[in-house]
Amino acid sequence: MKKLLALVMALCLVFSAVSFANAAELTNLNTYETTARELETWNIHYSQAAADLNVLTNCFDGLLTNDNHGNLKPNAAASYSSEDGGKTWTFVLNDGMTWFTNDGTVQADVVAQDWATGLEWVLNYAKNDSYNASMPMEMIEGAEAYYNYTKELTETEGAEAAYALTAEEGSKFDELVGIDIPDDKTIVYTCVDALPYFPSVATYNCLYPLSAQLIEEVGVQGYRDITWEDMWYNGAYTVTYFENQNQKVLTASPNYWNAANVKRFDTVTIKMVESVAVAYQLFLGGELDHVSLEQATLQEIYNDKANANNDNLVQARPTKYSYQMHLVYSKNLEDGTPDTNWNTAVANENFRKSLYYGLDLTNYLARTNAINPQSCQNYVYTGNGVAFTSDGTDYTALVRAELGLDYNSETYNRYDPEKAAQYKAAAMEELAAKGVTFPVEIDYYISGSSTVAAETAKVLENIFSSCLGDDYVKLVTKTYISSLANEVRKPRLASFFINGWGADFADPINFLGQETYNDTAAYYSNNYSNINDATDEDLIKAYQEFTDLTVAAKAITDNMDARYAAFAKAEACFLNHALTIPCSYEVAWELTKINNYSKVYSAYGMQAYRYVDWETSDVPYTTEQMEAFAAAYAGE
């Protein structure tokens, strides 16, 4: 069988090579973002938004990066190691790294102390407003103590007192925080415990460098508000043009330390477009080198064999985001009073399980992938590829095993109408006794200006109606004007949100830690589900059970297989109680001149948008060619 697979792969590659004999690689890349995803800050330490970091990851080199399989690889650090099982981690820097302006003018050498300066900035409450502080506070010895010190200093003596703090030897930061700089090339982090996954954090901006000389030049406020023209770079590209809501141009850095070993484009132009439909027209006109396809466009091309792009449809690789239907447990009506009918219903486990098993999401998934909607199905909470056991098993497979799923991504569907009917009957009986009226209205909010969102909401309305019955539930689509957070989430008007979450480092706590009960650091518990304000005893008991299992799993640091097994039990508990409903992955179809399997790929962090070492063509790849790339990739 292996010989047959090898033969098929070889034939595919031969076909690809022959048919692409006249193709050339791109020297300049033209890509796009929608206007809703315009960059908001050039300060890489201050941002937690993908729209910012997708650009900035090209301008700065952190200690580590990922390869096209998601494996960690050295970047600014030439090597990294731990001699004590993960309690301390030593990173040794490469030679020849410099800080330079966007025109390539060298400003200073990159030295180990820059990582201490960057960490001080992140942990300084007055300087960075707590952005990106949670991971180092949780993992690095003394980091939380320093953060609390700066917060108290700011509140008692004012921000200027905290602004004056530095990471210099003998400083309060140096005294408290577990980062040691023995020389200009060496950084040693001391963790709160043995943390084998700590190196994955070194791909993220919370551990990125910052030159103290730049701070001296522009001041604290100047760095907070730094622009592309004033910031110092140490990465593969600099920004040479920017017009808000129009385009950005990244140019290969003339003084990049690793230029001899990294393949780069001469320029990368990121065009801002109103919609994917506009991007498609630009692709057809030769102004873009790739485009994701909306459902209508995809079906039009797929169903017309004579369409010029029919042979060029390729399925993109999944993004790192795992999407769920996040239920809201303390919801209000529009007049600000509690929505007792919904709050009582959603606290009932049989009601939640009727939704969990009763919604056939196939037509919803087709909105992203009309050709192969099943590839977008999601059955667990944590994203695929975040963590692996010692034998290479994806952590999510452990969760599926705990759930007892007979899982095959091509055929399996969680939808089970018989189970759903049983849970519906039990829920209606129990809830009627508590005074709940039917159908239970489920409020779902979308942007009032988005036609695509309106069309998708109509698909969801039909799913709820046809699968669960109008006698039981009614999905009511409502709109907000400009801010989902201010108009919907904060006043607690929605019954659920469909949100995607992506990991920042390689451990399941990234996901499960957002849902724990009575935990001020749990993002979804505090900002979406409002579980801490729920009063139903059975609901709270279920959340507490999950929380206890998660806390116990988090405490296991000496055996990663045991840690992941314990997390899998916690996650299965969360899903068995249907406290959230796994929904989808993003697996779109596209037209592209980029070999998707050559790009950086990671299920966590911010490295996936690095424009380095890409294989490209000056004409779109065909379906067969991308399949050949996929087959070769799978065999590596």
C-alpha positions as CSV (number, residue, x, y, z in Angstrom):
1,M,0.0,0.0,0.0
2,K,2.8,2.4,0.8
3,K,4.5,1.6,-2.5
4,L,1.2,2.4,-4.3
5,L,0.8,5.7,-2.4
6,A,4.4,6.6,-3.3
7,L,3.8,5.8,-7.0
8,V,0.6,7.9,-7.0
9,M,2.4,10.8,-5.4
10,A,5.3,10.5,-7.8
11,L,3.0,10.5,-10.8
12,C,1.1,13.5,-9.4
13,L,4.4,15.4,-9.0
14,V,5.5,14.5,-12.5
15,F,2.2,15.7,-13.9
16,S,2.6,18.9,-11.8
17,A,6.2,19.5,-13.0
18,V,5.3,18.9,-16.7
19,S,2.2,21.1,-16.7
20,F,4.0,23.8,-14.8
21,A,7.2,23.8,-16.9
22,N,6.6,27.3,-18.2
23,A,5.4,28.8,-14.9
24,A,7.6,31.2,-12.9
25,E,7.7,32.1,-9.3
26,L,6.2,35.4,-8.1
27,T,8.7,38.1,-7.2
28,N,6.0,40.5,-5.9
29,L,3.0,39.3,-4.0
30,N,-0.4,40.9,-4.1
31,T,-2.8,39.9,-1.3
32,Y,-5.8,41.5,0.4
33,E,-7.8,42.1,3.6
34,T,-11.4,43.3,3.9
35,T,-11.8,46.9,5.2
36,A,-13.3,45.5,8.5
37,R,-9.9,44.1,9.2
38,E,-7.7,47.2,8.9
39,L,-4.7,47.4,11.2
40,E,-5.3,49.5,14.3
41,T,-1.9,49.7,15.9
42,W,1.7,49.4,14.8
43,N,2.8,48.5,18.4
44,I,3.4,44.8,18.3
45,H,3.4,44.5,22.1
46,Y,0.1,46.3,22.5
47,S,-1.9,44.3,20.0
48,Q,-4.0,41.2,20.5
49,A,-5.7,41.4,17.1
50,A,-4.9,39.1,14.2
51,A,-5.5,42.1,11.8
52,D,-2.5,43.8,13.3
53,L,-0.3,40.8,14.0
54,N,-0.7,39.3,10.5
55,V,1.3,42.3,9.3
56,L,3.6,42.9,12.2
57,T,4.9,39.3,12.3
58,N,6.7,40.1,9.1
59,C,8.4,43.2,10.6
60,F,9.9,41.6,13.7
61,D,11.6,38.3,14.5
62,G,10.8,36.6,17.7
63,L,12.9,33.9,19.3
64,L,11.1,31.0,17.5
65,T,8.8,30.5,14.5
66,N,7.1,27.5,12.9
67,D,7.8,25.5,9.7
68,N,5.2,24.5,7.2
69,H,4.2,21.5,9.3
70,G,3.7,23.6,12.5
71,N,6.9,22.4,14.1
72,L,8.9,24.9,16.2
73,K,12.1,26.1,14.6
74,P,14.7,28.7,15.6
75,N,14.4,32.3,14.4
76,A,16.1,35.1,16.3
77,A,17.3,32.3,18.7
78,A,19.9,30.0,17.1
79,S,19.1,27.4,19.7
80,Y,17.0,26.7,22.8
81,S,17.2,24.1,25.6
82,S,16.1,23.2,29.1
83,E,18.4,21.2,31.4
84,D,15.8,20.7,34.1
85,G,12.7,19.4,32.4
86,G,11.2,22.7,31.5
87,K,11.6,24.8,34.7
88,T,14.2,27.0,33.0
89,W,14.6,27.7,29.3
90,T,17.8,29.1,27.7
91,F,17.7,30.8,24.3
92,V,21.0,31.7,22.5
93,L,20.7,34.4,19.9
94,N,22.1,34.5,16.4
95,D,24.9,36.8,15.4
96,G,24.5,39.8,13.2
97,M,21.0,40.9,14.1
98,T,20.3,44.7,14.0
99,W,17.5,47.2,14.5
100,F,16.8,49.3,11.5
101,T,14.3,51.9,10.2
102,N,11.9,51.2,7.3
103,D,14.5,52.4,4.8
104,G,17.1,49.9,6.2
105,T,19.2,52.4,8.2
106,V,20.8,50.5,11.0
107,Q,20.0,51.9,14.5
108,A,21.5,49.4,17.0
109,D,22.4,45.8,17.5
110,V,19.7,43.4,18.6
111,V,20.9,42.1,22.0
112,A,19.5,39.8,24.7
113,Q,18.5,42.7,26.9
114,D,15.9,43.7,24.3
115,W,13.9,40.7,25.3
116,A,13.9,41.9,29.0
117,T,12.9,45.4,27.8
118,G,10.1,43.9,25.8
119,L,8.8,41.8,28.7
120,E,9.0,44.7,31.1
121,W,6.8,46.7,28.7
122,V,4.2,44.0,28.5
123,L,4.1,43.5,32.2
124,N,4.0,47.2,33.0
125,Y,0.4,48.0,33.8
126,A,0.7,51.7,32.9
127,K,2.6,51.2,29.7
128,N,0.6,48.4,28.1
129,D,-2.8,48.4,29.7
130,S,-2.5,44.6,30.5
131,Y,-2.4,43.6,26.9
132,N,-0.6,40.2,26.4
133,A,0.3,40.1,30.1
134,S,-1.7,37.0,31.0
135,M,0.6,34.4,29.5
136,P,3.9,35.6,31.0
137,M,2.1,36.3,34.3
138,E,0.9,32.7,34.4
139,M,4.1,31.1,33.3
140,I,7.2,33.2,34.2
141,E,8.3,33.4,37.8
142,G,7.7,36.8,39.4
143,A,5.9,38.2,36.4
144,E,2.6,38.5,38.2
145,A,4.3,40.1,41.2
146,Y,5.8,42.7,38.9
147,Y,2.5,43.4,37.1
148,N,0.8,43.9,40.4
149,Y,3.6,46.2,41.6
150,T,3.3,48.4,38.5
151,K,-0.5,48.4,38.9
152,E,-0.3,49.5,42.5
153,L,2.3,52.1,41.6
154,T,0.2,53.5,38.9
155,E,-2.9,53.8,41.1
156,T,-1.0,55.3,44.1
157,E,1.7,57.5,42.4
158,G,0.4,57.9,38.9
159,A,1.3,56.6,35.5
160,E,4.5,58.6,35.2
161,A,6.0,56.7,38.1
162,A,5.4,53.4,36.3
163,Y,6.6,54.9,32.9
164,A,10.0,55.5,34.5
165,L,10.6,51.8,35.3
166,T,13.0,49.9,33.2
167,A,14.4,46.4,32.9
168,E,18.0,47.4,33.7
169,E,20.2,45.5,36.1
170,G,19.2,46.3,39.7
171,S,15.7,47.5,38.7
172,K,12.5,46.3,40.4
173,F,11.9,44.2,37.2
174,D,15.3,42.6,37.5
175,E,14.7,41.9,41.1
176,L,11.3,40.2,40.7
177,V,11.0,38.7,37.2
178,G,12.4,35.3,36.2
179,I,14.4,36.4,33.2
180,D,18.2,36.4,33.3
181,I,20.5,38.0,30.8
182,P,24.0,36.6,31.5
183,D,25.5,38.1,28.2
184,D,24.4,39.9,25.0
185,K,23.5,36.5,23.3
186,T,21.8,34.6,26.1
187,I,18.3,34.8,27.6
188,V,17.2,32.5,30.5
189,Y,13.6,32.3,31.5
190,T,12.6,30.7,34.8
191,C,9.1,29.3,34.8
192,V,6.7,28.9,37.8
193,D,6.9,25.2,37.3
194,A,8.2,22.7,34.7
195,L,6.5,23.9,31.5
196,P,7.5,21.7,28.5
197,Y,5.3,23.8,26.2
198,F,6.9,27.1,27.1
199,P,9.0,27.4,23.9
200,S,5.7,27.7,21.9
201,V,5.1,31.0,23.7
202,A,8.3,32.3,22.2
203,T,6.5,32.5,18.9
204,Y,4.1,35.1,20.3
205,N,4.4,38.8,20.7
206,C,4.3,38.7,24.6
207,L,7.9,37.6,24.4
208,Y,9.1,39.8,21.5
209,P,12.1,42.2,21.8
210,L,12.1,45.9,22.2
211,S,15.1,48.2,22.1
212,A,15.5,50.5,25.1
213,Q,17.3,53.0,22.8
214,L,14.0,53.3,20.8
215,I,12.1,54.1,24.0
216,E,14.7,56.7,24.9
217,E,14.3,58.2,21.4
218,V,10.5,58.4,21.2
219,G,9.4,58.2,24.9
220,V,6.8,55.9,26.4
221,Q,3.9,57.6,24.9
222,G,5.7,57.8,21.6
223,Y,6.1,54.0,21.6
224,R,2.5,53.4,22.6
225,D,1.5,55.3,19.5
226,I,4.4,54.3,17.3
227,T,3.9,54.5,13.5
228,W,5.3,52.5,10.7
229,E,7.5,55.4,9.8
230,D,9.0,55.7,13.3
231,M,9.3,52.1,14.6
232,W,12.4,50.1,14.4
233,Y,12.4,46.7,12.6
234,N,14.4,43.6,12.9
235,G,12.4,41.3,10.7
236,A,12.2,40.1,7.1
237,Y,10.2,43.1,5.8
238,T,9.8,46.8,6.5
239,V,6.7,48.9,5.7
240,T,7.4,51.3,2.9
241,Y,3.9,52.6,2.1
242,F,0.7,52.7,4.1
243,E,-2.6,54.4,3.3
244,N,-5.4,53.6,5.8
245,Q,-8.2,51.5,4.2
246,N,-6.3,51.5,0.9
247,Q,-3.1,49.4,1.0
248,K,0.1,48.6,2.7
249,V,3.4,47.7,1.0
250,L,6.0,45.5,2.7
251,T,9.5,45.5,1.2
252,A,12.2,43.0,1.8
253,S,14.5,44.4,4.5
254,P,17.9,45.3,3.0
255,N,19.7,44.6,6.3
256,Y,17.8,41.5,7.4
257,W,20.2,39.2,9.3
258,N,18.9,36.0,7.7
259,A,18.5,37.2,4.1
260,A,20.8,34.5,2.8
261,N,18.7,31.7,4.2
262,V,15.1,32.9,3.8
263,K,13.2,33.3,0.5
264,R,11.3,36.5,0.4
265,F,9.2,38.5,-2.1
266,D,10.6,41.8,-3.2
267,T,7.4,43.4,-2.1
268,V,4.1,42.3,-0.5
269,T,1.2,44.6,-1.3
270,I,-1.9,44.2,1.0
271,K,-4.9,45.8,-0.7
272,M,-8.0,46.7,1.4
273,V,-11.3,45.6,-0.2
274,E,-14.9,46.1,0.7
275,S,-15.8,42.5,0.3
276,V,-14.5,39.1,-0.9
277,A,-16.7,39.7,-4.0
278,V,-14.6,42.7,-4.8
279,A,-11.4,40.7,-4.2
280,Y,-12.7,38.1,-6.7
281,Q,-13.0,40.7,-9.4
282,L,-9.5,42.0,-8.6
283,F,-8.2,38.4,-8.9
284,L,-9.9,38.0,-12.3
285,G,-8.2,41.3,-13.4
286,G,-4.8,40.0,-12.3
287,E,-4.5,42.5,-9.4
288,L,-4.5,39.8,-6.7
289,D,-2.6,36.5,-6.4
290,H,-5.2,34.6,-4.5
291,V,-8.8,34.9,-3.4
292,S,-11.2,33.0,-1.1
293,L,-14.6,32.3,-2.7
294,E,-18.0,33.1,-1.4
295,Q,-20.7,30.4,-1.6
296,A,-22.4,31.8,-4.7
297,T,-19.1,32.3,-6.6
298,L,-17.8,28.9,-5.7
299,Q,-20.9,27.1,-6.8
300,E,-21.0,29.1,-10.0
301,I,-17.5,28.1,-10.9
302,Y,-17.8,24.5,-9.7
303,N,-21.1,23.8,-11.6
304,D,-19.8,25.2,-14.9
305,K,-17.2,22.9,-16.4
306,A,-16.6,25.5,-19.1
307,N,-15.7,28.2,-16.5
308,A,-12.1,29.3,-17.0
309,N,-11.3,28.7,-13.3
310,N,-13.2,25.4,-12.9
311,D,-9.8,23.5,-13.0
312,N,-8.2,25.9,-10.5
313,L,-10.5,25.4,-7.5
314,V,-8.4,24.4,-4.5
315,Q,-9.5,23.7,-0.9
316,A,-7.6,25.9,1.5
317,R,-5.9,24.5,4.6
318,P,-8.0,25.0,7.8
319,T,-7.3,28.1,9.8
320,K,-6.3,27.8,13.5
321,Y,-9.8,28.9,14.7
322,S,-12.2,26.5,16.3
323,Y,-15.8,27.9,16.2
324,Q,-18.5,27.2,18.8
325,M,-22.0,28.4,19.6
326,H,-21.4,30.1,22.9
327,L,-24.5,30.0,25.0
328,V,-25.4,32.9,27.2
329,Y,-26.6,31.9,30.7
330,S,-27.5,35.4,32.0
331,K,-29.3,37.2,29.3
332,N,-31.4,40.4,29.4
333,L,-34.4,41.7,27.4
334,E,-34.1,44.9,25.5
335,D,-35.5,46.8,28.5
336,G,-32.6,45.6,30.6
337,T,-34.6,43.1,32.7
338,P,-33.6,39.5,32.9
339,D,-34.9,37.2,30.1
340,T,-36.3,34.7,32.5
341,N,-37.8,32.4,29.8
342,W,-34.4,32.0,28.0
343,N,-32.3,31.9,31.2
344,T,-34.5,29.1,32.6
345,A,-34.5,27.1,29.4
346,V,-30.7,27.3,28.7
347,A,-29.9,26.3,32.3
348,N,-31.7,23.0,31.6
349,E,-29.3,20.2,30.4
350,N,-32.0,18.4,28.4
351,F,-32.7,21.7,26.5
352,R,-29.0,22.2,25.8
353,K,-28.6,18.6,24.6
354,S,-31.6,18.9,22.3
355,L,-29.7,21.7,20.6
356,Y,-26.4,19.8,20.7
357,Y,-27.8,16.8,18.9
358,G,-30.7,18.3,17.1
359,L,-29.1,20.8,14.8
360,D,-28.0,19.5,11.4
361,L,-25.5,22.3,10.5
362,T,-24.6,21.0,7.0
363,N,-26.3,23.9,5.2
364,Y,-24.6,26.4,7.5
365,L,-21.2,24.8,6.9
366,A,-21.9,25.0,3.1
367,R,-21.8,28.8,3.5
368,T,-18.1,28.4,4.0
369,N,-17.5,25.2,1.9
370,A,-20.3,24.4,-0.5
371,I,-18.4,21.6,-2.2
372,N,-17.3,19.7,1.0
373,P,-19.2,21.1,4.0
374,Q,-18.4,18.1,6.1
375,S,-14.7,19.1,6.2
376,C,-15.8,22.1,8.3
377,Q,-17.4,20.1,11.0
378,N,-16.2,20.6,14.5
379,Y,-16.9,18.1,17.3
380,V,-14.8,19.3,20.2
381,Y,-13.8,22.6,21.7
382,T,-10.0,22.8,21.4
383,G,-8.6,23.4,17.9
384,N,-6.9,20.7,15.9
385,G,-3.1,20.6,16.0
386,V,-2.7,22.6,19.2
387,A,-1.1,19.7,21.2
388,F,0.1,16.2,20.5
389,T,0.9,13.2,22.8
390,S,4.4,11.6,22.8
391,D,3.3,9.1,20.1
392,G,2.0,11.9,17.8
393,T,-1.7,11.6,18.6
394,D,-3.6,14.9,18.2
395,Y,-5.0,16.0,21.6
396,T,-8.5,16.4,20.0
397,A,-8.5,12.6,19.2
398,L,-8.3,12.0,23.0
399,V,-11.4,14.2,23.5
400,R,-13.3,12.4,20.8
401,A,-12.4,9.1,22.4
402,E,-13.7,10.4,25.8
403,L,-16.9,11.4,24.1
404,G,-17.2,8.0,22.4
405,L,-17.4,9.4,18.9
406,D,-17.1,7.0,16.0
407,Y,-15.3,9.7,14.1
408,N,-14.6,9.9,10.5
409,S,-14.3,13.4,9.1
410,E,-15.8,12.3,5.7
411,T,-19.0,10.7,7.0
412,Y,-19.6,11.5,10.7
413,N,-22.3,13.9,11.8
414,R,-23.2,14.8,15.4
415,Y,-26.8,15.3,14.3
416,D,-29.0,12.6,15.8
417,P,-32.7,13.3,15.4
418,E,-33.8,10.4,17.7
419,K,-31.6,11.6,20.6
420,A,-32.7,15.2,20.0
421,A,-36.4,14.2,20.1
422,Q,-35.9,12.5,23.4
423,Y,-34.1,15.4,25.0
424,K,-36.7,17.8,23.5
425,A,-39.6,15.9,25.1
426,A,-37.8,15.7,28.5
427,A,-36.9,19.4,28.3
428,M,-40.5,20.5,27.4
429,E,-41.9,18.6,30.4
430,E,-39.3,19.9,32.9
431,L,-39.4,23.5,31.6
432,A,-43.2,23.7,31.4
433,A,-43.3,22.8,35.1
434,K,-41.0,25.8,35.7
435,G,-43.3,28.2,33.8
436,V,-41.3,28.4,30.5
437,T,-43.4,29.3,27.5
438,F,-42.9,27.8,24.1
439,P,-41.5,28.3,21.5
440,V,-38.5,29.5,23.4
441,E,-37.2,32.6,21.5
442,I,-33.5,32.5,20.8
443,D,-32.0,35.9,19.9
444,Y,-29.2,35.9,17.4
445,Y,-27.5,39.2,16.4
446,I,-25.8,40.1,13.1
447,S,-24.4,43.3,11.6
448,G,-27.3,45.2,10.0
449,S,-25.1,46.3,7.1
450,S,-24.0,42.7,6.1
451,T,-26.0,41.0,3.3
452,V,-23.8,37.9,3.8
453,A,-24.6,37.7,7.5
454,A,-28.3,38.1,6.8
455,E,-28.2,35.3,4.3
456,T,-26.4,33.1,6.7
457,A,-28.8,33.9,9.5
458,K,-31.7,32.9,7.3
459,V,-30.0,29.5,6.8
460,L,-29.7,29.1,10.6
461,E,-33.3,30.1,11.1
462,N,-34.4,27.3,8.7
463,I,-32.1,24.8,10.5
464,F,-33.6,25.6,13.9
465,S,-37.1,25.4,12.5
466,S,-36.8,22.2,10.4
467,C,-34.6,20.3,12.9
468,L,-36.2,21.2,16.3
469,G,-39.7,22.4,15.4
470,D,-41.5,25.7,15.6
471,D,-43.4,24.4,18.6
472,Y,-40.2,24.3,20.6
473,V,-37.8,27.0,19.6
474,K,-37.7,30.1,17.4
475,L,-34.5,31.7,16.2
476,V,-35.0,35.4,16.0
477,T,-32.4,37.4,14.0
478,K,-31.8,40.9,15.2
479,T,-29.2,43.5,14.1
480,Y,-26.7,45.9,15.6
481,I,-25.4,49.1,14.0
482,S,-21.7,49.3,14.5
483,S,-20.5,47.5,17.7
484,L,-21.4,44.0,18.7
485,A,-19.6,44.5,22.0
486,N,-21.3,47.7,23.0
487,E,-24.7,47.2,21.5
488,V,-25.2,43.4,22.2
489,R,-22.6,41.7,24.3
490,K,-22.2,44.2,27.1
491,P,-26.0,44.7,27.6
492,R,-26.4,40.9,27.3
493,L,-29.0,40.8,24.6
494,A,-28.0,37.7,22.6
495,S,-28.9,34.1,23.5
496,F,-25.7,32.8,21.9
497,F,-22.7,33.9,19.8
498,I,-20.9,32.0,17.1
499,N,-17.2,32.8,17.9
500,G,-13.9,31.3,16.9
501,W,-11.0,30.9,19.2
502,G,-7.4,30.3,18.3
503,A,-4.5,29.2,20.6
504,D,-1.6,31.5,21.4
505,F,0.6,28.6,22.5
506,A,0.7,24.8,22.3
507,D,-1.5,23.6,25.2
508,P,-5.3,22.9,25.7
509,I,-5.4,25.4,28.6
510,N,-5.6,28.1,25.8
511,F,-9.2,26.9,25.2
512,L,-10.5,25.4,28.4
513,G,-9.1,28.2,30.6
514,Q,-11.5,30.6,28.9
515,E,-14.5,28.8,30.2
516,T,-13.8,28.0,33.9
517,Y,-16.3,29.0,36.5
518,N,-15.7,32.0,38.9
519,D,-12.4,32.7,37.3
520,T,-11.6,36.4,36.5
521,A,-9.2,35.4,33.8
522,A,-11.6,33.2,31.9
523,Y,-12.5,35.3,28.8
524,Y,-15.7,33.6,27.7
525,S,-17.1,33.1,31.2
526,N,-16.8,36.8,31.9
527,N,-17.5,38.3,28.5
528,Y,-19.9,36.0,26.7
529,S,-21.6,33.2,28.7
530,N,-22.0,35.3,31.9
531,I,-22.0,32.0,33.8
532,N,-20.8,33.6,37.0
533,D,-24.2,35.4,37.3
534,A,-26.2,32.3,36.7
535,T,-28.3,31.0,39.6
536,D,-29.4,27.5,38.6
537,E,-27.8,25.0,40.9
538,D,-27.6,22.1,38.4
539,L,-26.0,24.4,35.8
540,I,-23.4,25.7,38.3
541,K,-22.7,22.2,39.5
542,A,-21.9,21.2,35.9
543,Y,-19.6,24.2,35.4
544,Q,-17.9,23.5,38.7
545,E,-17.3,19.9,37.8
546,F,-15.7,21.0,34.5
547,T,-13.7,23.7,36.3
548,D,-12.3,21.3,38.9
549,L,-11.2,18.8,36.2
550,T,-9.5,21.7,34.3
551,V,-7.7,23.0,37.3
552,A,-6.5,19.5,38.2
553,A,-5.2,18.9,34.6
554,K,-3.4,22.2,34.6
555,A,-1.5,21.2,37.7
556,I,0.1,18.3,35.9
557,T,3.4,19.5,34.5
558,D,5.7,16.5,34.8
559,N,4.0,14.2,32.3
560,M,2.5,15.8,29.2
561,D,0.6,12.6,28.2
562,A,-1.1,12.6,31.6
563,R,-1.7,16.3,31.3
564,Y,-3.5,15.9,28.0
565,A,-5.4,12.9,29.1
566,A,-6.7,14.9,32.1
567,F,-7.6,17.8,29.9
568,A,-9.5,15.5,27.5
569,K,-11.6,14.3,30.5
570,A,-12.3,18.0,31.4
571,E,-13.2,18.9,27.9
572,A,-15.4,15.9,27.5
573,C,-17.2,16.9,30.7
574,F,-17.8,20.3,29.3
575,L,-19.3,18.9,26.1
576,N,-21.3,16.1,27.7
577,H,-23.1,18.7,29.7
578,A,-23.5,20.6,26.3
579,L,-22.2,23.8,28.0
580,T,-21.2,25.0,24.5
581,I,-21.9,23.6,21.1
582,P,-18.9,23.0,18.8
583,C,-19.8,24.4,15.4
584,S,-17.2,24.6,12.6
585,Y,-13.7,25.1,11.2
586,E,-12.8,27.5,8.4
587,V,-12.0,25.3,5.4
588,A,-12.7,27.5,2.4
589,W,-12.1,27.1,-1.3
590,E,-10.0,29.5,-3.3
591,L,-8.1,30.4,-6.4
592,T,-4.5,30.9,-5.7
593,K,-1.0,31.2,-7.1
594,I,0.5,30.1,-3.8
595,N,1.4,26.5,-2.7
596,N,-0.5,26.4,0.5
597,Y,1.7,23.5,1.8
598,S,4.8,25.6,1.6
599,K,3.5,28.4,3.9
600,V,4.2,28.6,7.6
601,Y,1.5,26.6,9.3
602,S,0.6,26.7,13.0
603,A,-2.4,26.0,15.1
604,Y,-1.4,28.6,17.6
605,G,0.4,32.0,17.7
606,M,0.8,34.5,14.9
607,Q,3.4,33.0,12.6
608,A,1.1,31.8,9.8
609,Y,1.2,35.1,8.0
610,R,4.9,35.3,7.6
611,Y,5.7,35.8,3.9
612,V,8.8,33.7,3.9
613,D,9.8,30.5,2.0
614,W,6.6,30.4,0.0
615,E,6.4,28.5,-3.3
616,T,4.4,30.3,-5.9
617,S,3.5,30.5,-9.6
618,D,2.7,33.3,-11.9
619,V,-0.4,31.5,-13.0
620,P,-3.1,29.9,-10.7
621,Y,-2.5,26.3,-9.5
622,T,-4.8,23.7,-10.7
623,T,-6.9,21.4,-8.4
624,E,-4.6,18.4,-9.4
625,Q,-1.4,20.3,-8.7
626,M,-2.6,21.3,-5.2
627,E,-3.7,17.8,-4.5
628,A,-0.2,16.6,-5.5
629,F,1.3,19.2,-3.1
630,A,-0.9,17.8,-0.4
631,A,0.0,14.2,-1.1
632,A,3.7,15.1,-1.1
633,Y,3.3,17.0,2.1
634,A,1.5,14.1,3.8
635,G,4.4,11.9,2.9
636,E,7.1,14.2,4.4
